[in-house]
Amino acid sequence: MTNAAAHPAPRPDAVPALLPVRARRQRPGPATRERALLLGPLDTAPRCARATLIESLTLWGLRHLGDDGEAITSELVANAVTASITGAQARGTEPSPVVLWIAVRSAELCIRVWDPDPTPPPRDEPPPGDDAEHGRGLLIVATLSQRWGWHYGPTGGKYVWATLPIGQPGDRDQEAGRP
């Protein structure tokens, strides 16, 4: 016995009309392109974040920002995962996920990562020694980005962000004096 009697098919006149498709932007102002990704506090998080970034940049026609964007994304996500794990160990709890936001607004790409630890990232520290295995991440972010910074999250934790100018392919090479 089927359950068809309990759920009869809708009458054709009872089906709601489809909403009209918008052919153009309805709100004033520049269009924004955004993407968010919730990442587990795992070693694989930076790789997943890079793949999401590259997919987004490709869809948005900004693939020329891929190399610098990938390096920045890797460093910010790796630092966030470390902060989540370290903070959880200190509290005796499970590490929280971290969140990656990628957005294009005005003339820049913004890469922003949230982690649950409100401790500010270290700034203006001397570079690590040649043999150090850690400590270069934010130096890489500062070198590659147009600007970077951090701020507290409204419900705790912190956001660390970096921006890249949109420009055109080859613009950064010309600025750096490369052919």
Phi and psi restraints in degrees (value plus and minus 20) as a CYANA .aco file:
   2 THR   PHI    -112.0   -72.0
   2 THR   PSI     148.2   188.2
   3 ASN   PHI    -117.3   -77.3
   3 ASN   PSI      -2.3    37.7
   4 ALA   PHI     -83.1   -43.1
   4 ALA   PSI     -54.9   -14.9
   5 ALA   PHI     -86.6   -46.6
   5 ALA   PSI     -52.4   -12.4
   6 ALA   PHI     -95.1   -55.1
   6 ALA   PSI     -45.5    -5.5
   7 HIS   PHI    -149.4  -109.4
   7 HIS   PSI      59.4    99.4
   8 PRO   PHI     -88.1   -48.1
   8 PRO   PSI     135.1   175.1
   9 ALA   PHI     -85.1   -45.1
   9 ALA   PSI     124.3   164.3
  10 PRO   PHI     -87.7   -47.7
  10 PRO   PSI     127.4   167.4
  11 ARG   PHI     -91.3   -51.3
  11 ARG   PSI     126.7   166.7
  12 PRO   PHI     -76.6   -36.6
  12 PRO   PSI     -54.4   -14.4
  13 ASP   PHI     -98.7   -58.7
  13 ASP   PSI     -27.5    12.5
  14 ALA   PHI    -114.2   -74.2
  14 ALA   PSI     -27.7    12.3
  15 VAL   PHI     -95.3   -55.3
  15 VAL   PSI     107.3   147.3
  16 PRO   PHI     -86.0   -46.0
  16 PRO   PSI     129.3   169.3
  17 ALA   PHI     -89.6   -49.6
  17 ALA   PSI     126.6   166.6
  18 LEU   PHI     -91.6   -51.6
  18 LEU   PSI     125.8   165.8
  19 LEU   PHI     -92.6   -52.6
  19 LEU   PSI     127.4   167.4
  20 PRO   PHI     -87.2   -47.2
  20 PRO   PSI     126.9   166.9
  21 VAL   PHI    -103.3   -63.3
  21 VAL   PSI     114.4   154.4
  22 ARG   PHI    -103.2   -63.2
  22 ARG   PSI     103.5   143.5
  23 ALA   PHI    -106.5   -66.5
  23 ALA   PSI     -38.9     1.1
  24 ARG   PHI    -162.8  -122.8
  24 ARG   PSI     148.0   188.0
  25 ARG   PHI     -81.7   -41.7
  25 ARG   PSI     114.8   154.8
  26 GLN   PHI    -115.7   -75.7
  26 GLN   PSI     -42.3    -2.3
  27 ARG   PHI    -122.3   -82.3
  27 ARG   PSI     126.6   166.6
  28 PRO   PHI     -93.9   -53.9
  28 PRO   PSI     141.8   181.8
  29 GLY   PHI      81.1   121.1
  29 GLY   PSI     151.5   191.5
  30 PRO   PHI     -91.4   -51.4
  30 PRO   PSI     127.4   167.4
  31 ALA   PHI     -90.8   -50.8
  31 ALA   PSI     124.2   164.2
  32 THR   PHI    -136.6   -96.6
  32 THR   PSI     126.8   166.8
  33 ARG   PHI    -139.1   -99.1
  33 ARG   PSI     105.1   145.1
  34 GLU   PHI    -156.0  -116.0
  34 GLU   PSI     134.6   174.6
  35 ARG   PHI    -173.0  -133.0
  35 ARG   PSI     120.4   160.4
  36 ALA   PHI    -149.3  -109.3
  36 ALA   PSI     129.9   169.9
  37 LEU   PHI    -165.4  -125.4
  37 LEU   PSI     105.5   145.5
  38 LEU   PHI    -108.2   -68.2
  38 LEU   PSI     105.8   145.8
  39 LEU   PHI    -140.6  -100.6
  39 LEU   PSI     113.4   153.4
  40 GLY   PHI     -88.0   -48.0
  40 GLY   PSI     132.7   172.7
  41 PRO   PHI     -97.3   -57.3
  41 PRO   PSI      50.7    90.7
  42 LEU   PHI    -144.9  -104.9
  42 LEU   PSI     141.7   181.7
  43 ASP   PHI     -81.2   -41.2
  43 ASP   PSI     -44.8    -4.8
  44 THR   PHI    -104.0   -64.0
  44 THR   PSI     -26.4    13.6
  45 ALA   PHI     -78.1   -38.1
  45 ALA   PSI     -66.6   -26.6
  46 PRO   PHI     -79.4   -39.4
  46 PRO   PSI     -58.2   -18.2
  47 ARG   PHI     -84.2   -44.2
  47 ARG   PSI     -64.4   -24.4
  48 CYS   PHI     -83.3   -43.3
  48 CYS   PSI     -60.5   -20.5
  49 ALA   PHI     -84.0   -44.0
  49 ALA   PSI     -63.2   -23.2
  50 ARG   PHI     -82.1   -42.1
  50 ARG   PSI     -62.2   -22.2
  51 ALA   PHI     -82.8   -42.8
  51 ALA   PSI     -60.6   -20.6
  52 THR   PHI     -85.4   -45.4
  52 THR   PSI     -62.2   -22.2
  53 LEU   PHI     -80.0   -40.0
  53 LEU   PSI     -70.0   -30.0
  54 ILE   PHI     -82.4   -42.4
  54 ILE   PSI     -61.8   -21.8
  55 GLU   PHI     -80.7   -40.7
  55 GLU   PSI     -64.7   -24.7
  56 SER   PHI     -84.4   -44.4
  56 SER   PSI     -67.2   -27.2
  57 LEU   PHI     -81.6   -41.6
  57 LEU   PSI     -57.5   -17.5
  58 THR   PHI     -84.8   -44.8
  58 THR   PSI     -65.6   -25.6
  59 LEU   PHI     -84.2   -44.2
  59 LEU   PSI     -53.7   -13.7
  60 TRP   PHI    -109.5   -69.5
  60 TRP   PSI     -18.2    21.8
  61 GLY   PHI      52.0    92.0
  61 GLY   PSI       9.4    49.4
  62 LEU   PHI    -142.4  -102.4
  62 LEU   PSI      11.6    51.6
  63 ARG   PHI     -78.2   -38.2
  63 ARG   PSI     -44.0    -4.0
  64 HIS   PHI     -85.4   -45.4
  64 HIS   PSI     -34.4     5.6
  65 LEU   PHI    -110.9   -70.9
  65 LEU   PSI     -16.7    23.3
  66 GLY   PHI     -80.7   -40.7
  66 GLY   PSI     -68.0   -28.0
  67 ASP   PHI     -83.5   -43.5
  67 ASP   PSI     -72.4   -32.4
  68 ASP   PHI     -86.6   -46.6
  68 ASP   PSI     -60.7   -20.7
  69 GLY   PHI     -81.5   -41.5
  69 GLY   PSI     -60.7   -20.7
  70 GLU   PHI     -83.8   -43.8
  70 GLU   PSI     -63.2   -23.2
  71 ALA   PHI     -84.0   -44.0
  71 ALA   PSI     -64.2   -24.2
  72 ILE   PHI     -84.5   -44.5
  72 ILE   PSI     -66.6   -26.6
  73 THR   PHI     -79.4   -39.4
  73 THR   PSI     -65.8   -25.8
  74 SER   PHI     -77.2   -37.2
  74 SER   PSI     -67.0   -27.0
  75 GLU   PHI     -86.9   -46.9
  75 GLU   PSI     -65.4   -25.4
  76 LEU   PHI     -84.7   -44.7
  76 LEU   PSI     -62.4   -22.4
  77 VAL   PHI     -89.8   -49.8
  77 VAL   PSI     -62.8   -22.8
  78 ALA   PHI     -80.6   -40.6
  78 ALA   PSI     -62.7   -22.7
  79 ASN   PHI     -83.4   -43.4
  79 ASN   PSI     -60.3   -20.3
  80 ALA   PHI     -86.0   -46.0
  80 ALA   PSI     -62.0   -22.0
  81 VAL   PHI     -82.7   -42.7
  81 VAL   PSI     -64.7   -24.7
  82 THR   PHI     -79.8   -39.8
  82 THR   PSI     -64.8   -24.8
  83 ALA   PHI     -82.4   -42.4
  83 ALA   PSI     -60.0   -20.0
  84 SER   PHI     -85.6   -45.6
  84 SER   PSI     -65.3   -25.3
  85 ILE   PHI     -87.7   -47.7
  85 ILE   PSI     -65.9   -25.9
  86 THR   PHI     -82.2   -42.2
  86 THR   PSI     -64.5   -24.5
  87 GLY   PHI     -83.7   -43.7
  87 GLY   PSI     -60.5   -20.5
  88 ALA   PHI     -85.8   -45.8
  88 ALA   PSI     -60.8   -20.8
  89 GLN   PHI     -82.2   -42.2
  89 GLN   PSI     -60.6   -20.6
  90 ALA   PHI     -85.9   -45.9
  90 ALA   PSI     -53.1   -13.1
  91 ARG   PHI    -110.3   -70.3
  91 ARG   PSI     -32.1     7.9
  92 GLY   PHI      52.6    92.6
  92 GLY   PSI      13.4    53.4
  93 THR   PHI    -142.9  -102.9
  93 THR   PSI     159.7   199.7
  94 GLU   PHI    -101.0   -61.0
  94 GLU   PSI     123.6   163.6
  95 PRO   PHI     -85.1   -45.1
  95 PRO   PSI     125.4   165.4
  96 SER   PHI    -107.8   -67.8
  96 SER   PSI     134.2   174.2
  97 PRO   PHI     -84.0   -44.0
  97 PRO   PSI     141.3   181.3
  98 VAL   PHI    -133.8   -93.8
  98 VAL   PSI     140.8   180.8
  99 VAL   PHI    -146.2  -106.2
  99 VAL   PSI     112.3   152.3
 100 LEU   PHI    -126.0   -86.0
 100 LEU   PSI     110.8   150.8
 101 TRP   PHI    -140.3  -100.3
 101 TRP   PSI     114.6   154.6
 102 ILE   PHI    -143.0  -103.0
 102 ILE   PSI     107.0   147.0
 103 ALA   PHI    -163.2  -123.2
 103 ALA   PSI     125.6   165.6
 104 VAL   PHI    -134.8   -94.8
 104 VAL   PSI      99.6   139.6
 105 ARG   PHI    -158.5  -118.5
 105 ARG   PSI     121.8   161.8
 106 SER   PHI      32.6    72.6
 106 SER   PSI    -139.6   -99.6
 107 ALA   PHI    -137.1   -97.1
 107 ALA   PSI      11.9    51.9
 108 GLU   PHI    -165.3  -125.3
 108 GLU   PSI     134.5   174.5
 109 LEU   PHI    -116.9   -76.9
 109 LEU   PSI     109.0   149.0
 110 CYS   PHI    -134.8   -94.8
 110 CYS   PSI     106.8   146.8
 111 ILE   PHI    -131.6   -91.6
 111 ILE   PSI     100.2   140.2
 112 ARG   PHI    -152.0  -112.0
 112 ARG   PSI     116.3   156.3
 113 VAL   PHI    -149.9  -109.9
 113 VAL   PSI     113.2   153.2
 114 TRP   PHI    -124.7   -84.7
 114 TRP   PSI     119.6   159.6
 115 ASP   PHI    -157.0  -117.0
 115 ASP   PSI     140.9   180.9
 116 PRO   PHI     -97.3   -57.3
 116 PRO   PSI     -27.9    12.1
 117 ASP   PHI    -109.0   -69.0
 117 ASP   PSI      99.1   139.1
 118 PRO   PHI     -97.6   -57.6
 118 PRO   PSI     -21.5    18.5
 119 THR   PHI     -85.3   -45.3
 119 THR   PSI     106.7   146.7
 120 PRO   PHI     -82.4   -42.4
 120 PRO   PSI     129.3   169.3
 121 PRO   PHI     -87.7   -47.7
 121 PRO   PSI     128.6   168.6
 122 PRO   PHI     -88.2   -48.2
 122 PRO   PSI     115.0   155.0
 123 ARG   PHI    -142.4  -102.4
 123 ARG   PSI     130.9   170.9
 124 ASP   PHI      37.0    77.0
 124 ASP   PSI      13.1    53.1
 125 GLU   PHI    -108.1   -68.1
 125 GLU   PSI     131.2   171.2
 126 PRO   PHI     -84.6   -44.6
 126 PRO   PSI     130.6   170.6
 127 PRO   PHI     -80.2   -40.2
 127 PRO   PSI     128.2   168.2
 128 PRO   PHI     -87.9   -47.9
 128 PRO   PSI     140.1   180.1
 129 GLY   PHI     -85.1   -45.1
 129 GLY   PSI     146.4   186.4
 130 ASP   PHI     -80.0   -40.0
 130 ASP   PSI     -50.9   -10.9
 131 ASP   PHI    -109.6   -69.6
 131 ASP   PSI     -25.8    14.2
 132 ALA   PHI     -88.5   -48.5
 132 ALA   PSI     118.8   158.8
 133 GLU   PHI    -112.0   -72.0
 133 GLU   PSI     -34.9     5.1
 134 HIS   PHI    -153.2  -113.2
 134 HIS   PSI     146.9   186.9
 135 GLY   PHI      86.7   126.7
 135 GLY   PSI     -17.5    22.5
 136 ARG   PHI    -122.9   -82.9
 136 ARG   PSI     -26.8    13.2
 137 GLY   PHI     -77.0   -37.0
 137 GLY   PSI     -71.6   -31.6
 138 LEU   PHI     -92.4   -52.4
 138 LEU   PSI     -44.3    -4.3
 139 LEU   PHI     -85.9   -45.9
 139 LEU   PSI     -60.3   -20.3
 140 ILE   PHI     -83.5   -43.5
 140 ILE   PSI     -66.6   -26.6
 141 VAL   PHI     -79.2   -39.2
 141 VAL   PSI     -67.0   -27.0
 142 ALA   PHI     -83.0   -43.0
 142 ALA   PSI     -57.0   -17.0
 143 THR   PHI     -90.9   -50.9
 143 THR   PSI     -62.0   -22.0
 144 LEU   PHI    -104.8   -64.8
 144 LEU   PSI     -48.3    -8.3
 145 SER   PHI    -107.3   -67.3
 145 SER   PSI     138.7   178.7
 146 GLN   PHI     -90.6   -50.6
 146 GLN   PSI     -61.7   -21.7
 147 ARG   PHI    -178.5  -138.5
 147 ARG   PSI     138.5   178.5
 148 TRP   PHI    -170.0  -130.0
 148 TRP   PSI     142.5   182.5
 149 GLY   PHI    -195.1  -155.1
 149 GLY   PSI    -185.9  -145.9
 150 TRP   PHI    -172.9  -132.9
 150 TRP   PSI     142.5   182.5
 151 HIS   PHI    -176.7  -136.7
 151 HIS   PSI     137.0   177.0
 152 TYR   PHI     -89.1   -49.1
 152 TYR   PSI     127.8   167.8
 153 GLY   PHI     -99.4   -59.4
 153 GLY   PSI     131.0   171.0
 154 PRO   PHI     -85.1   -45.1
 154 PRO   PSI     -43.8    -3.8
 155 THR   PHI    -137.3   -97.3
 155 THR   PSI      -0.9    39.1
 156 GLY   PHI      96.9   136.9
 156 GLY   PSI     151.3   191.3
 157 GLY   PHI      50.8    90.8
 157 GLY   PSI    -181.7  -141.7
 158 LYS   PHI    -169.0  -129.0
 158 LYS   PSI     139.1   179.1
 159 TYR   PHI    -131.1   -91.1
 159 TYR   PSI     114.5   154.5
 160 VAL   PHI    -136.9   -96.9
 160 VAL   PSI     111.9   151.9
 161 TRP   PHI    -155.4  -115.4
 161 TRP   PSI     139.2   179.2
 162 ALA   PHI    -168.4  -128.4
 162 ALA   PSI     130.8   170.8
 163 THR   PHI    -143.5  -103.5
 163 THR   PSI     132.7   172.7
 164 LEU   PHI    -147.9  -107.9
 164 LEU   PSI     117.3   157.3
 165 PRO   PHI     -89.3   -49.3
 165 PRO   PSI     123.1   163.1
 166 ILE   PHI     -84.9   -44.9
 166 ILE   PSI     -76.8   -36.8
 167 GLY   PHI      30.1    70.1
 167 GLY   PSI    -179.6  -139.6
 168 GLN   PHI    -146.2  -106.2
 168 GLN   PSI     140.5   180.5
 169 PRO   PHI     -75.5   -35.5
 169 PRO   PSI     112.5   152.5
 170 GLY   PHI      74.1   114.1
 170 GLY   PSI     -37.2     2.8
 171 ASP   PHI     -78.5   -38.5
 171 ASP   PSI     -64.8   -24.8
 172 ARG   PHI     -87.9   -47.9
 172 ARG   PSI     -53.3   -13.3
 173 ASP   PHI     -85.4   -45.4
 173 ASP   PSI     -60.9   -20.9
 174 GLN   PHI     -87.0   -47.0
 174 GLN   PSI     -59.9   -19.9
 175 GLU   PHI     -82.7   -42.7
 175 GLU   PSI     -55.7   -15.7
 176 ALA   PHI    -104.4   -64.4
 176 ALA   PSI     -21.4    18.6
 177 GLY   PHI      61.4   101.4
 177 GLY   PSI      -3.3    36.7
 178 ARG   PHI    -112.7   -72.7
 178 ARG   PSI     125.7   165.7
